[in-house]
Amino acid sequence: MVGPSRRQLLMGAAAAVALRPFAAAAQAPLRIEITDGVIEPMPFAIPAFVQEGGDGELARDVTRIVRDNLVNTGLFREIPPSAHIGRVTNLDAPVQFSDWRAISAQALVTGAARSNGNTVSVRFRLWDVAAQSPVGEGLQFDGPRETWRRMGHKVADAVYSRLTGEGGYFDSRVAFVAESGPKNARVKQLSVMDQDGANVRVLTDGGTLVLAPRLSRSADRLLYTSYQGGQPRVVLMDAPSGQRRVLESIRGMSFAPTFSPDGRRAVYSASEGGATNIFTIDLGSGATTRLTQSSTIDTAPSYSPDASQIVFESDRGGTQQLYVMAAGGGEARRISFGEGRYATPVWSPRGDLVAFTKMVGGRFHIGVMRLDGSGERLLTASYLDEGPTWAPNGRVLMFYRETPGETGGPRLHSVDVTGRNLRPIPTQGFASDPSWSGLLS
């Protein structure tokens, strides 16, 4: 049997899962509405998926992925299997809805998994228990065995989307800096993982200081800052192969790179003569263009989803604030006007909000605001919260929280855009600088 390729191992076999409907059905009205108010999580049941052939652990493991993805949103509450009256032993058998109504389930997820050598198939259906009807059509995912986690994420994305009306975000990857060792000699390694903290792949050996990785939407390339050679330089890495190249056409100390939405360009900061300005680079030709003409510090640029504008931080007005300018440069307008200092702005995939780090009153916050500066909302507060990154659907933010003291260090956390459901992301050790990919295809 031929084992998984290096590309499949590094990227979770991102392009290896096929999908197809297996039953037609009308859309049912079951829906959970996401608002800024308090939400009572929707109770749902997910009996163990039926194992239709092959390894008996596959169905159990896929069920666990789907359940954990949904529960971790804070929008859904699982009714534990110990409370189930009904059992599902055949995905195609009629559902006994009275058994699920009796335990107050509003939604029911049923599924089945099959493995045959190196091939895996997962089917699922979503049911409105009160209406006794399916929500959408059943779907089936097929692919190599090493993609089984992705199949669980894809089932969860479909369930989430049907019950909320929002896009999914579970089938995605996150780049981050894995940190180890004592606080005064921390080893930092570029890594990528599934959005839930699993399936980690380490991409660098820790011999060189690396900072601020930025993952492409398709999760196949990274931009980051490397101190190899003694000064910060922007590096482009092909994640599947590990091949990397310093962007040699960039002059001076360069840092804070990020991809354009189409992945063909990058925007970054470079320092020369005591000033820091923002530039773009064509990643194919290497041609660079200067966007700002500041004598102060302009940095941390981020593209709008349509690539027409860039948000960045600057102290040009005397304090650290957020500004927006056209993607080709020109006059910038300030959008932050609250107390304190603003940093690390990131444009939402929806285009409606900017997330940022705010420092005020000795505390750090992750916050969001509209593009005109209105509606500012602080979602977190701690000794040090920094570096927000958006989930593909623009509903969730990931960031890192540093704890003080000799034994303290950074850990990844996520929070809903409304400020609810603050939770840690499990990693083996300290972790910082997260960057979320787009939803994988």
C-alpha positions in Angstrom: 0.0 0.0 0.0 1.3 3.4 -0.9 1.5 5.8 2.2 0.2 9.4 2.2 2.3 11.9 0.4 4.2 14.7 2.1 1.6 17.2 0.8 -1.2 15.2 2.3 0.6 14.9 5.6 1.4 18.6 5.9 -1.9 20.0 4.7 -4.3 17.3 5.9 -4.9 16.1 2.4 -6.7 19.4 1.6 -7.7 18.5 -1.9 -8.5 14.8 -1.5 -12.2 14.7 -0.3 -15.1 14.4 -2.7 -18.7 15.2 -1.9 -22.0 14.2 -3.3 -25.7 14.2 -2.3 -27.3 10.8 -1.8 -30.9 11.8 -1.1 -33.1 14.7 -2.1 -35.2 16.4 0.5 -37.0 19.7 1.1 -35.4 22.4 3.4 -37.0 22.4 6.8 -37.4 25.6 8.9 -35.3 24.5 11.9 -32.8 27.3 12.5 -30.9 28.9 15.4 -30.6 32.7 15.2 -27.2 34.2 16.1 -27.7 37.6 17.8 -25.8 39.8 20.3 -28.1 38.7 23.0 -27.8 35.7 25.3 -28.3 32.4 23.4 -29.7 29.3 24.9 -27.7 26.6 23.1 -29.8 24.3 20.8 -30.1 20.8 22.2 -29.1 18.2 19.6 -28.5 14.5 19.6 -25.8 12.7 17.6 -25.9 9.0 18.1 -22.8 7.1 17.2 -22.4 6.9 13.4 -23.1 3.5 12.0 -20.0 1.5 11.0 -21.0 0.0 7.6 -17.7 -1.8 7.0 -14.1 -1.9 7.8 -12.5 -0.5 11.0 -15.0 -0.1 13.8 -13.2 2.9 15.2 -13.7 5.1 12.2 -17.4 5.8 12.8 -16.8 6.5 16.5 -13.9 8.9 15.7 -15.9 10.8 13.0 -18.8 11.2 15.4 -16.5 12.7 18.0 -15.1 15.2 15.5 -18.6 16.4 14.5 -19.9 16.5 18.1 -16.9 18.5 19.4 -16.9 21.0 16.5 -20.6 21.8 17.1 -20.4 21.9 20.9 -17.3 24.1 20.8 -19.2 26.9 19.1 -21.3 27.5 22.2 -24.4 27.5 20.0 -25.2 23.8 20.5 -25.7 21.6 23.5 -25.3 17.8 23.1 -27.8 15.5 24.7 -25.5 12.8 26.1 -25.7 9.3 24.6 -26.6 8.0 28.1 -29.9 9.9 27.8 -30.8 8.5 24.4 -33.9 6.3 24.1 -33.6 5.5 20.4 -30.8 3.8 18.7 -29.6 4.2 15.1 -28.2 1.0 13.6 -29.1 1.6 9.9 -28.9 5.1 8.4 -31.6 4.3 5.8 -34.2 3.0 8.4 -37.1 5.4 9.3 -36.3 7.7 12.3 -38.4 7.1 15.4 -38.9 10.8 16.1 -40.9 10.2 19.3 -37.7 8.8 20.9 -35.8 12.0 20.2 -38.7 14.3 21.2 -38.9 12.6 24.5 -35.4 13.7 25.4 -36.0 17.3 24.1 -33.7 17.1 21.1 -34.5 19.8 18.5 -32.0 18.6 16.0 -30.8 15.0 15.2 -27.6 14.2 13.3 -27.3 10.6 12.0 -24.5 9.2 9.9 -22.5 6.2 8.8 -18.9 5.5 7.9 -17.3 2.9 5.7 -13.7 2.0 5.1 -12.3 -0.2 2.4 -8.5 -0.4 2.4 -7.3 3.2 2.0 -10.7 4.6 1.0 -13.2 6.1 3.4 -16.8 7.2 2.9 -18.9 9.2 5.4 -22.7 9.8 5.0 -24.9 11.9 7.2 -28.4 13.4 7.5 -29.7 16.2 9.6 -33.3 16.1 11.0 -35.7 18.6 12.5 -37.2 16.5 15.3 -40.3 18.7 15.9 -41.2 18.8 12.2 -40.2 15.1 11.7 -38.4 16.0 8.5 -34.9 16.3 7.1 -33.1 19.6 7.0 -31.5 19.6 3.5 -30.4 16.6 1.6 -28.1 13.9 2.9 -24.4 14.2 1.8 -21.6 11.8 1.3 -17.9 12.5 1.5 -15.3 10.1 -0.1 -11.6 10.2 0.0 -8.3 8.5 1.2 -8.2 7.3 4.8 -5.9 10.0 6.0 -8.7 12.6 5.2 -11.1 11.1 7.8 -10.7 14.1 10.1 -11.6 16.5 7.3 -14.7 14.4 6.6 -15.8 15.0 10.2 -15.1 18.7 9.9 -17.1 18.9 6.6 -20.1 17.1 8.2 -19.9 19.6 11.1 -19.7 22.6 8.6 -22.8 21.4 6.8 -24.8 20.9 10.0 -23.6 24.3 11.3 -24.5 26.1 8.1 -28.0 24.5 7.9 -28.8 25.4 11.5 -27.4 28.9 11.6 -27.5 30.2 8.0 -23.8 31.1 8.3 -20.9 29.7 6.4 -18.9 26.9 8.1 -15.3 27.2 9.4 -14.3 23.8 10.8 -12.6 22.4 7.7 -9.7 24.9 7.8 -6.1 25.2 9.0 -4.3 27.6 11.3 -0.6 28.6 11.2 1.0 29.6 14.5 4.3 29.8 16.3 4.9 26.9 18.6 7.0 28.0 21.6 9.1 25.8 24.0 11.9 26.2 26.5 12.6 28.8 29.2 11.1 32.3 29.0 14.5 33.9 28.4 15.5 31.4 25.7 12.3 30.5 24.0 12.5 28.3 20.9 10.0 29.3 18.2 8.9 27.0 15.4 6.4 27.6 12.6 3.6 25.1 12.7 0.2 24.4 11.1 -2.8 22.6 12.6 -6.5 21.9 12.1 -8.6 24.7 13.6 -9.4 22.6 16.6 -5.7 22.2 17.6 -5.3 18.7 16.2 -3.1 17.3 13.3 -0.1 19.6 14.1 2.8 19.7 11.6 6.0 21.5 12.5 7.6 23.3 9.6 10.8 24.8 11.0 13.5 23.5 13.3 13.6 26.4 15.7 17.2 27.3 14.9 16.2 30.8 13.7 13.8 33.2 15.3 10.5 33.3 13.3 7.5 35.6 13.9 4.0 36.4 12.6 3.2 33.6 10.1 0.4 34.4 7.7 -1.3 31.5 6.0 -2.7 31.8 2.5 -6.5 31.2 2.0 -5.8 27.8 0.4 -3.4 26.9 3.3 -0.6 25.9 0.9 1.8 28.8 1.5 3.0 30.9 4.4 4.6 34.3 4.7 6.5 35.1 7.8 9.3 37.1 9.4 12.7 35.4 9.8 15.8 36.7 11.7 18.2 34.4 9.9 21.2 36.6 9.1 20.5 38.8 12.1 17.8 41.2 10.8 14.1 40.7 10.0 13.4 39.6 6.5 10.1 38.4 4.8 10.2 34.7 3.7 7.7 32.8 1.5 7.3 29.1 2.3 5.6 26.4 0.3 3.9 24.5 3.1 3.6 21.0 1.5 7.3 20.8 0.4 8.8 23.1 3.1 10.8 25.0 0.4 11.3 28.6 1.3 12.8 31.7 -0.2 13.7 35.1 1.2 12.0 37.8 -0.9 15.3 39.4 -2.0 13.8 42.3 -3.8 12.6 43.7 -0.5 15.1 46.2 0.9 15.9 47.0 4.5 14.4 45.4 7.5 11.1 43.9 6.5 8.3 42.3 8.5 4.5 42.0 9.1 3.7 40.4 5.7 0.3 39.1 4.6 -1.2 37.8 1.4 -3.6 39.6 -0.9 -6.9 37.7 -1.1 -5.9 36.2 -4.5 -2.5 35.1 -3.1 -0.6 36.8 -5.9 0.7 39.7 -3.9 1.8 40.5 -0.4 1.7 43.7 1.6 4.3 44.3 4.3 6.3 46.9 6.3 9.9 47.9 5.8 12.1 50.2 7.8 14.7 52.5 6.4 16.2 55.7 7.8 14.2 55.6 11.0 10.8 55.4 9.3 8.6 52.4 8.6 6.4 52.3 5.5 4.1 49.9 3.8 4.9 48.2 0.5 3.4 45.6 -1.8 5.3 42.9 -3.7 4.2 40.8 -6.7 5.1 37.3 -5.5 5.7 36.2 -9.1 7.9 38.9 -10.5 9.3 40.3 -7.2 8.3 43.9 -8.2 7.7 46.1 -5.2 5.6 49.3 -4.8 5.7 51.7 -1.9 2.3 52.7 -0.6 3.0 55.1 2.2 5.4 58.1 2.5 5.6 58.4 6.2 8.4 59.6 8.4 6.9 57.7 11.4 5.8 54.1 11.7 3.2 52.5 9.4 2.8 48.7 9.9 0.6 45.7 10.3 -1.3 46.0 7.0 -4.3 43.9 6.1 -6.3 43.7 2.8 -10.0 44.1 2.5 -11.7 40.9 1.1 -12.1 42.5 -2.3 -8.5 43.7 -2.2 -9.5 47.3 -2.9 -8.4 48.7 0.5 -5.8 48.2 3.2 -6.2 48.8 7.0 -3.0 49.4 9.0 -1.7 50.8 12.2 0.3 54.1 12.4 1.5 56.6 14.9 1.5 59.4 12.3 -1.1 61.3 14.4 1.0 61.1 17.6 -0.6 57.9 19.0 -0.9 54.4 17.7 -4.2 54.3 15.7 -5.9 52.5 12.8 -6.1 53.9 9.3 -7.6 52.8 6.0 -6.3 53.6 2.5 -6.8 52.5 -1.0 -4.8 49.3 -2.0 -2.7 51.4 -4.4 -1.8 53.9 -1.7 -2.7 57.5 -1.3 -4.5 59.4 1.4 -5.4 57.4 4.5 -8.3 58.0 6.9 -8.3 57.3 10.6 -11.0 55.0 11.8 -10.1 54.5 15.6 -11.0 57.2 18.0 -11.3 55.5 21.4 -9.0 55.7 24.4 -5.7 53.9 24.3 -3.6 52.5 21.5 -4.7 50.3 18.7 -2.7 47.6 16.8 -2.7 44.5 14.6 -5.8 45.3 12.6 -7.3 42.4 10.5 -10.1 42.8 8.0 -13.1 40.4 8.4 -13.7 38.0 5.5 -17.2 39.4 5.4 -15.8 42.9 4.8 -17.9 44.5 7.5 -15.6 44.7 10.5 -12.0 45.1 11.5 -10.6 43.2 14.5 -7.7 44.7 16.5 -5.6 44.6 19.6 -6.3 47.5 22.0 -4.1 48.6 24.9 -5.9 50.8 27.5 -5.7 51.2 31.3 -2.9 48.6 31.7 -5.0 45.9 30.0 -5.0 44.4 26.6 -8.2 43.6 24.6 -9.2 42.0 21.4 -12.0 44.1 19.8 -13.9 44.8 16.6 -15.3 47.9 14.9 -17.0 48.9 11.7 -15.1 50.4 8.9 -16.2 54.0 9.9 -14.9 53.4 13.4 -18.4 53.0 14.9 -19.7 50.1 16.9 -16.4 49.4 18.7 -16.8 46.4 20.9 -14.1 44.9 23.2 -14.4 41.1 23.3 -11.7 40.1 25.7 -9.5 41.6 28.5 -6.4 40.3 30.1 -2.7 40.9 31.0 -1.9 40.5 27.3 -4.3 39.5 24.5 -2.9 40.1 21.0 -2.8 39.0 17.4 -6.4 38.4 16.3 -7.2 36.3 13.1 -10.6 35.6 11.6 -12.3 32.3 11.0 -13.3 31.9 7.3 -16.9 32.8 8.0 -16.2 36.0 9.9 -18.0 34.8 13.1 -15.1 33.7 15.3 -11.7 35.2 16.2 -8.6 33.4 17.3 -5.8 35.2 19.2 -3.1 34.5 21.8 -3.2 35.3 25.5 0.1 35.7 27.4 0.2 34.9 31.2 2.7 36.7 33.4 5.5 35.4 35.6 8.5 33.2 35.1 6.4 30.2 34.1 3.9 32.2 32.0 3.6 32.1 28.2 1.2 32.5 25.3 -1.7 30.2 24.6 -4.2 30.3 21.7 -7.8 31.2 22.4 -11.0 31.8 20.4 -14.0 34.0 21.0 -17.2 34.6 19.1 -17.5 38.0 17.4 -20.3 38.9 19.9 -17.9 38.3 22.8 -19.3 35.0 23.9 -17.7 31.6 24.2 -14.1 32.5 25.1 -12.2 29.2 25.1 -8.6 27.9 24.9 -7.4 26.1 21.8 -5.6 22.9 22.9 -1.9 22.9 21.9 0.9 20.7 23.2 2.8 23.8 24.6 2.9 27.5 24.3 1.6 29.0 21.1 1.3 32.5 19.6 0.7 34.4 16.4 -2.2 32.4 14.9 -3.3 32.9 11.3 -6.5 31.2 9.9 -6.8 29.9 6.4 -9.9 30.0 4.3 -12.3 27.2 4.2 -10.6 24.3 2.3 -12.0 23.0 -0.9 
